[in-house]
Amino acid sequence: MDKKFSRSNWINLLLFGLIGQIAWAVENMYFNLFVFETIEPNLNAITLMVQLSGAAATFVTLIAGTLSDKLGNRRSFISFGYLIWGVTVMLFGFISPELFENAFGMDHSAAIRVALVSVIIGDCVMTLFGSTANDAAFSAWVTDNTEPSYRGQVESVLSILPLAAMLIVAGGFGILVSAIGYKLLFLLLGIVISASGVAGIFLIKDSERLEKNGTLRDMIYGFKPSSIKDNKPFYLTLLIACVYGIACQTFMPYMIIYMKTYLGFTVIEYSVVFGLAIALGAAINIFLGRLSDKMDKVRSMYIATAIFATGLFAMFISRGMGKIGTLITFGISGFVMICGYIYISALSGAIIRDNTPPDKTGKLQGVRMIFFVLIPMLLGPMIGNAINSAAGIPLPNGGADTMTTLFIPAPGIYLSASITALVMFALIPLLEKVTKDKNNS
């Protein structure tokens, strides 16, 4: 293994990492807004879509990760996975109540229900291919091709990519939706994703140390008590990442809707506010990522958690200050939150890769997904939507019937996320202890 990440690996990481994160950002943010604006402003349906998508992602990653170990092949899973992933994204934009009204002669209310079911199923199908390519194969490929001596730097870039994707999606996609509509937007995005899959056939190379090993029965490897006992730092870091993920998923699926409805930001306003916060946060975390390779990664988690929780609490109180005041304070608060968000993601990712057994990389991607995706995407939106429902804030300028049955995201989702993040302070000392014990053994 090289002592530094090669130029070709950097190209692959940036290309497939960024395009994959753009696809996930669109799914996590604009699929929700697509449902809210074009089918029905129904946060319950959006919550269910997020939850089932998380379950689908975990299920397929468990299988695909183990299979990529068995075959000793990440390249094909990445390339063909991205290719088909793009096709499913293209098809998503064609779902609408009008489609079912015209094709099957349904009345409008029935067509809405069928459209909601269709987007939920379509999101799950899309996730099956996306998670195969990105969560299972690409994540394992990164672990295969990195060493602990520079993993913090690689992880810092990886952790910035979701924010760069959010910057592109929250800003550029908002403007594009206004200009060309959802259908054409999803069509163009799908073409880009599929094109990257074709490029992967020629660009991606598997690590020389990747060998065929194991069988599909190894899907249960990560759940064995002996595996947990032998890899305590790995599993405890997953638990910390799970708490972090629950905090994120409490507010993230509803954030753009919150900015548009509760705060009353226009597309340009939330694009500028969110874009500046992400750009500044990403720039700072490039420095923090390099620093993390020279510092104790576990102890750095205290700082990252404090920044994250503080930013979330500040977002909770950033309201009622007039349009300009709210724009400024919410933007600054979002910047603080994003700094912590990226830093935690980079640190936890690096610690997990440092403690992943080299010959078990693919087998453990499914276990990783349970803590990174399944549990957070089941519990986080459930908590967030319960807060939204309890607050019962009506749609602005809605009709009489709509005002009594539907609601918008409430500020309390940020307070709840901040409180959840504080739980990490109880787990980090345990991670310090088991890491020290492992290093001394």
C-alpha positions as CSV (number, residue, x, y, z in Angstrom):
1,M,0.0,0.0,0.0
2,D,1.3,3.4,-1.0
3,K,2.3,5.9,1.8
4,K,0.1,8.5,0.1
5,F,-3.2,8.4,-1.7
6,S,-2.5,8.3,-5.4
7,R,-3.7,10.9,-7.9
8,S,-5.9,8.4,-9.7
9,N,-7.5,7.4,-6.4
10,W,-8.1,11.0,-5.6
11,I,-9.9,11.4,-9.0
12,N,-12.0,8.4,-8.4
13,L,-12.8,9.4,-4.9
14,L,-13.9,12.9,-5.9
15,L,-15.8,11.8,-9.0
16,F,-17.8,8.9,-7.5
17,G,-17.9,10.4,-4.0
18,L,-19.3,13.7,-5.2
19,I,-21.8,12.3,-7.7
20,G,-23.0,9.8,-5.2
21,Q,-23.5,12.4,-2.5
22,I,-25.3,14.7,-5.0
23,A,-27.7,11.8,-5.7
24,W,-28.2,11.1,-2.0
25,A,-28.7,14.9,-1.3
26,V,-31.4,15.1,-4.0
27,E,-33.0,12.0,-2.5
28,N,-32.8,13.3,1.1
29,M,-33.8,16.8,0.4
30,Y,-35.5,17.3,-3.0
31,F,-37.4,14.1,-3.3
32,N,-39.1,15.2,0.0
33,L,-39.7,18.7,-1.5
34,F,-40.9,17.1,-4.7
35,V,-43.5,15.1,-2.8
36,F,-44.5,18.1,-0.7
37,E,-45.0,20.5,-3.6
38,T,-46.2,18.3,-6.5
39,I,-48.1,15.4,-4.9
40,E,-49.3,16.4,-1.4
41,P,-47.8,18.4,1.5
42,N,-47.8,15.3,3.6
43,L,-45.0,15.1,6.2
44,N,-46.2,11.6,7.3
45,A,-45.7,10.2,3.8
46,I,-42.2,11.9,3.6
47,T,-41.3,10.4,7.0
48,L,-42.3,6.9,5.9
49,M,-40.4,7.3,2.6
50,V,-37.2,8.2,4.5
51,Q,-37.7,5.3,6.9
52,L,-38.3,2.6,4.3
53,S,-35.4,4.0,2.2
54,G,-33.1,3.5,5.2
55,A,-34.2,-0.1,5.6
56,A,-33.7,-0.8,1.9
57,A,-30.2,0.7,2.0
58,T,-29.2,-1.4,5.0
59,F,-30.6,-4.6,3.6
60,V,-28.9,-4.4,0.2
61,T,-25.6,-3.1,1.7
62,L,-25.4,-6.2,3.9
63,I,-25.8,-8.4,0.9
64,A,-23.7,-6.5,-1.6
65,G,-20.9,-5.8,0.8
66,T,-20.5,-9.5,1.6
67,L,-20.8,-10.4,-2.1
68,S,-18.1,-8.0,-3.1
69,D,-15.8,-9.7,-0.6
70,K,-16.7,-13.1,-1.9
71,L,-16.0,-12.1,-5.5
72,G,-13.0,-9.9,-4.6
73,N,-14.5,-7.2,-6.8
74,R,-15.6,-3.6,-5.9
75,R,-15.2,-2.1,-9.4
76,S,-18.2,-3.9,-11.1
77,F,-20.5,-3.1,-8.2
78,I,-19.6,0.6,-8.3
79,S,-19.7,1.0,-12.1
80,F,-22.9,-0.9,-13.0
81,G,-24.5,0.2,-9.8
82,Y,-24.1,3.8,-10.7
83,L,-25.3,3.1,-14.2
84,I,-28.6,1.6,-13.1
85,W,-29.0,4.1,-10.2
86,G,-29.1,6.9,-12.7
87,V,-31.8,5.2,-14.7
88,T,-34.0,4.9,-11.6
89,V,-33.5,8.6,-10.8
90,M,-34.6,9.5,-14.4
91,L,-37.9,7.6,-13.9
92,F,-38.7,9.1,-10.6
93,G,-39.6,12.5,-12.0
94,F,-42.4,11.1,-14.1
95,I,-44.5,10.1,-11.1
96,S,-47.5,12.4,-10.5
97,P,-51.2,12.2,-9.7
98,E,-51.9,13.4,-13.2
99,L,-50.1,10.3,-14.6
100,F,-52.5,8.0,-12.8
101,E,-55.6,10.1,-13.5
102,N,-54.9,10.1,-17.3
103,A,-53.6,6.5,-17.5
104,F,-56.2,4.8,-15.3
105,G,-59.1,7.3,-15.1
106,M,-58.7,7.7,-11.3
107,D,-60.3,10.5,-9.4
108,H,-57.8,13.0,-8.0
109,S,-57.8,11.8,-4.4
110,A,-57.2,8.2,-5.4
111,A,-54.5,9.3,-7.8
112,I,-52.7,11.2,-5.0
113,R,-52.7,8.1,-2.8
114,V,-51.3,5.9,-5.6
115,A,-48.7,8.5,-6.5
116,L,-47.6,8.6,-2.8
117,V,-47.2,4.9,-2.8
118,S,-45.4,4.9,-6.1
119,V,-42.8,7.5,-5.0
120,I,-42.2,5.5,-1.8
121,I,-41.6,2.3,-3.7
122,G,-39.6,4.1,-6.4
123,D,-37.4,5.7,-3.7
124,C,-36.7,2.2,-2.2
125,V,-35.8,0.7,-5.7
126,M,-33.5,3.7,-6.3
127,T,-31.9,3.1,-2.9
128,L,-31.2,-0.6,-3.7
129,F,-28.9,0.3,-6.6
130,G,-27.5,3.5,-4.9
131,S,-26.5,1.6,-1.8
132,T,-25.0,-1.3,-3.7
133,A,-22.8,1.1,-5.6
134,N,-22.0,3.7,-3.0
135,D,-22.6,2.4,0.5
136,A,-21.4,-1.1,0.0
137,A,-18.8,-1.1,-2.9
138,F,-17.5,2.5,-2.9
139,S,-17.1,2.7,0.9
140,A,-15.3,-0.6,1.0
141,W,-13.1,0.5,-2.0
142,V,-12.0,3.6,0.0
143,T,-11.0,1.4,3.0
144,D,-9.1,-1.0,0.7
145,N,-7.1,1.9,-0.7
146,T,-6.2,3.9,2.4
147,E,-3.8,3.6,5.3
148,P,-4.2,5.0,8.9
149,S,-1.4,7.5,8.3
150,Y,-3.4,9.6,5.8
151,R,-6.9,8.3,6.4
152,G,-8.0,11.4,8.4
153,Q,-7.2,13.6,5.4
154,V,-9.1,11.3,3.0
155,E,-12.0,11.2,5.4
156,S,-12.1,15.0,5.8
157,V,-12.5,15.3,2.0
158,L,-15.2,12.5,2.1
159,S,-17.0,14.3,4.9
160,I,-17.0,17.5,2.9
161,L,-18.5,15.9,-0.2
162,P,-22.0,15.6,1.3
163,L,-21.8,19.3,2.2
164,A,-20.6,20.2,-1.2
165,A,-23.4,18.1,-2.6
166,M,-25.9,19.9,-0.3
167,L,-24.5,23.2,-1.5
168,I,-25.0,22.3,-5.2
169,V,-28.4,20.8,-4.4
170,A,-29.8,23.3,-2.0
171,G,-28.6,26.2,-4.1
172,G,-28.4,25.3,-7.8
173,F,-31.2,22.7,-7.8
174,G,-33.6,25.1,-6.2
175,I,-33.0,27.6,-9.0
176,L,-33.1,24.8,-11.6
177,V,-36.5,23.5,-10.3
178,S,-37.9,27.0,-10.7
179,A,-36.5,27.1,-14.3
180,I,-37.0,23.7,-15.7
181,G,-39.2,21.7,-13.3
182,Y,-38.6,18.5,-11.4
183,K,-39.1,16.1,-14.3
184,L,-36.3,17.5,-16.5
185,L,-34.1,18.0,-13.4
186,F,-34.3,14.4,-12.4
187,L,-33.8,13.3,-16.0
188,L,-30.5,15.3,-16.3
189,L,-29.3,14.1,-12.9
190,G,-29.9,10.5,-13.8
191,I,-27.9,10.9,-17.0
192,V,-25.0,12.3,-15.1
193,I,-25.1,9.4,-12.6
194,S,-25.3,6.8,-15.3
195,A,-22.5,8.4,-17.2
196,S,-20.3,8.2,-14.2
197,G,-21.1,4.5,-14.0
198,V,-19.9,4.1,-17.6
199,A,-16.7,6.0,-16.7
200,G,-16.1,3.8,-13.8
201,I,-15.7,0.8,-16.0
202,F,-12.5,2.4,-17.3
203,L,-11.4,4.4,-14.3
204,I,-11.9,2.2,-11.2
205,K,-9.3,-0.3,-10.2
206,D,-9.5,-2.6,-7.2
207,S,-6.8,-2.6,-4.6
208,E,-4.0,-5.1,-5.2
209,R,-4.5,-6.5,-1.7
210,L,-8.2,-7.2,-2.3
211,E,-8.7,-11.0,-2.5
212,K,-11.7,-13.2,-2.8
213,N,-12.7,-14.4,0.7
214,G,-15.7,-15.7,2.6
215,T,-19.2,-16.8,1.5
216,L,-22.7,-15.2,1.7
217,R,-23.0,-16.8,5.1
218,D,-20.6,-14.2,6.3
219,M,-23.5,-11.7,6.3
220,I,-23.9,-12.6,9.9
221,Y,-20.2,-12.1,10.7
222,G,-20.7,-8.6,12.0
223,F,-23.5,-9.7,14.4
224,K,-21.5,-12.5,16.1
225,P,-20.7,-11.8,19.8
226,S,-17.1,-12.8,19.1
227,S,-16.8,-10.2,16.4
228,I,-18.1,-7.5,18.7
229,K,-15.8,-8.6,21.5
230,D,-12.7,-8.6,19.1
231,N,-13.5,-5.2,17.6
232,K,-14.9,-3.0,20.5
233,P,-13.6,0.3,19.2
234,F,-15.2,-0.3,15.8
235,Y,-18.7,-1.0,17.3
236,L,-18.5,1.7,19.9
237,T,-17.7,4.2,17.2
238,L,-20.7,2.9,15.2
239,L,-22.8,3.6,18.3
240,I,-21.6,7.2,18.5
241,A,-22.2,7.6,14.8
242,C,-25.7,6.3,15.3
243,V,-26.5,8.9,17.9
244,Y,-25.1,11.6,15.6
245,G,-27.1,10.2,12.7
246,I,-30.4,10.3,14.8
247,A,-29.7,13.9,15.6
248,C,-29.1,14.7,11.9
249,Q,-32.2,12.8,10.7
250,T,-34.4,14.6,13.2
251,F,-34.1,17.8,11.3
252,M,-32.4,17.1,7.9
253,P,-35.4,15.7,5.9
254,Y,-37.4,18.8,6.8
255,M,-34.8,21.6,6.6
256,I,-35.5,23.0,3.2
257,I,-39.2,22.8,3.8
258,Y,-38.7,24.5,7.2
259,M,-36.7,27.4,5.6
260,K,-39.3,27.8,2.8
261,T,-42.5,27.6,5.0
262,Y,-41.7,28.5,8.6
263,L,-39.0,31.0,8.0
264,G,-40.4,32.2,4.7
265,F,-37.1,32.2,2.8
266,T,-37.3,32.4,-0.9
267,V,-35.3,30.0,-3.1
268,I,-32.5,32.6,-3.6
269,E,-32.4,33.5,0.1
270,Y,-32.1,29.9,1.5
271,S,-29.7,29.1,-1.4
272,V,-27.4,32.0,-0.4
273,V,-27.6,31.4,3.3
274,F,-27.2,27.7,3.1
275,G,-24.5,27.9,0.4
276,L,-22.3,30.3,2.4
277,A,-22.6,28.2,5.5
278,I,-21.6,25.1,3.7
279,A,-18.7,26.7,1.8
280,L,-17.2,28.3,4.9
281,G,-17.7,25.1,6.9
282,A,-16.1,22.9,4.3
283,A,-13.1,25.2,4.0
284,I,-12.5,25.1,7.8
285,N,-12.8,21.4,7.9
286,I,-10.1,20.8,5.2
287,F,-7.8,22.2,7.8
288,L,-9.4,20.2,10.7
289,G,-9.1,17.0,8.6
290,R,-5.3,17.4,8.2
291,L,-5.0,18.3,11.9
292,S,-6.9,15.2,12.9
293,D,-4.1,13.0,11.5
294,K,-1.7,14.7,13.9
295,M,-4.1,14.6,16.9
296,D,-5.9,12.0,18.9
297,K,-9.0,11.4,16.8
298,V,-11.1,10.1,19.7
299,R,-10.4,13.1,21.9
300,S,-11.2,15.4,19.0
301,M,-14.7,14.1,19.0
302,Y,-15.4,16.1,22.2
303,I,-14.7,19.4,20.3
304,A,-16.7,18.3,17.2
305,T,-19.7,17.3,19.3
306,A,-19.7,20.6,21.2
307,I,-19.6,22.6,17.9
308,F,-22.4,20.5,16.4
309,A,-24.8,20.7,19.4
310,T,-24.1,24.5,19.8
311,G,-24.9,25.1,16.2
312,L,-28.2,23.2,16.4
313,F,-29.3,25.0,19.5
314,A,-28.5,28.3,17.8
315,M,-30.6,27.3,14.8
316,F,-33.5,26.6,17.2
317,I,-33.5,30.2,18.5
318,S,-32.8,31.8,15.1
319,R,-36.3,33.1,14.4
320,G,-38.6,36.0,15.0
321,M,-35.9,38.6,14.4
322,G,-37.3,40.0,11.2
323,K,-36.3,38.8,7.7
324,I,-32.8,40.1,7.6
325,G,-32.0,39.3,11.2
326,T,-33.3,35.7,10.8
327,L,-31.4,35.3,7.6
328,I,-28.1,36.3,9.2
329,T,-28.5,34.4,12.5
330,F,-29.8,31.3,10.9
331,G,-26.9,31.4,8.4
332,I,-24.3,31.8,11.2
333,S,-25.9,29.1,13.2
334,G,-26.0,26.8,10.2
335,F,-22.3,27.5,9.6
336,V,-21.5,26.4,13.2
337,M,-23.7,23.3,12.9
338,I,-22.1,22.3,9.6
339,C,-18.5,22.7,11.0
340,G,-19.4,20.2,13.7
341,Y,-21.4,18.0,11.3
342,I,-18.4,17.6,8.9
343,Y,-15.9,17.2,11.7
344,I,-17.9,14.4,13.5
345,S,-18.4,12.7,10.2
346,A,-14.7,12.8,9.3
347,L,-13.5,11.7,12.7
348,S,-16.0,8.8,13.1
349,G,-15.3,7.6,9.5
350,A,-11.5,7.6,10.1
351,I,-11.8,5.8,13.4
352,I,-14.1,3.2,11.9
353,R,-11.7,2.6,9.0
354,D,-8.7,2.4,11.4
355,N,-10.5,-0.3,13.3
356,T,-11.9,-2.3,10.4
357,P,-10.2,-5.7,9.9
358,P,-8.7,-5.6,6.4
359,D,-10.1,-9.0,5.3
360,K,-13.6,-8.2,6.6
361,T,-14.1,-4.8,5.0
362,G,-17.1,-5.7,2.8
363,K,-18.7,-8.0,5.4
364,L,-18.9,-5.1,7.8
365,Q,-20.5,-2.5,5.5
366,G,-24.0,-3.8,6.3
367,V,-23.3,-3.5,10.0
368,R,-22.0,0.0,9.4
369,M,-25.2,0.8,7.6
370,I,-27.4,-0.3,10.5
371,F,-25.8,2.3,12.7
372,F,-25.2,5.0,10.1
373,V,-28.5,4.7,8.1
374,L,-31.1,2.2,9.3
375,I,-31.5,3.2,13.0
376,P,-31.0,7.0,12.4
377,M,-33.4,7.0,9.4
378,L,-36.1,5.1,11.4
379,L,-35.8,7.0,14.7
380,G,-34.7,10.5,13.5
381,P,-37.6,11.3,11.2
382,M,-40.0,9.7,13.7
383,I,-38.8,12.0,16.4
384,G,-38.8,15.0,14.1
385,N,-42.3,14.3,12.7
386,A,-43.7,13.8,16.2
387,I,-42.4,17.2,17.1
388,N,-43.9,18.7,13.9
389,S,-47.2,17.0,14.5
390,A,-47.4,18.1,18.1
391,A,-46.6,21.7,17.2
392,G,-49.3,21.5,14.5
393,I,-48.1,24.7,12.7
394,P,-50.5,25.1,9.7
395,L,-49.4,25.7,6.1
396,P,-49.0,29.4,5.4
397,N,-51.7,30.8,3.2
398,G,-53.4,27.4,3.0
399,G,-57.1,26.7,2.5
400,A,-59.5,26.0,5.3
401,D,-59.5,22.3,4.9
402,T,-55.7,22.1,4.4
403,M,-55.1,24.2,7.5
404,T,-56.9,21.8,9.7
405,T,-55.2,18.6,8.5
406,L,-51.6,19.4,7.4
407,F,-48.7,21.0,9.1
408,I,-45.2,22.2,8.5
409,P,-41.8,21.6,10.2
410,A,-41.4,23.2,13.7
411,P,-38.3,24.9,15.3
412,G,-38.3,22.2,18.0
413,I,-36.7,19.7,15.6
414,Y,-33.4,21.6,16.1
415,L,-33.7,21.6,19.9
416,S,-34.3,17.9,19.9
417,A,-31.4,17.3,17.6
418,S,-29.1,19.3,19.9
419,I,-30.2,17.4,23.0
420,T,-29.7,14.1,21.2
421,A,-26.1,15.1,20.1
422,L,-25.2,15.7,23.8
423,V,-25.6,11.9,24.4
424,M,-22.4,11.5,22.5
425,F,-20.5,13.0,25.5
426,A,-21.4,9.9,27.5
427,L,-20.1,7.5,24.9
428,I,-16.8,9.2,23.9
429,P,-15.0,8.3,27.2
430,L,-15.9,4.6,26.7
431,L,-14.4,4.8,23.2
432,E,-11.2,6.3,24.7
433,K,-11.0,3.4,27.2
434,V,-11.5,0.5,24.7
435,T,-9.2,2.1,22.2
436,K,-6.5,2.5,24.8
437,D,-7.1,-1.2,25.9
438,K,-6.8,-2.4,22.3
439,N,-3.6,-0.4,21.7
440,N,-2.0,-1.8,24.9
441,S,-3.0,-5.4,24.2
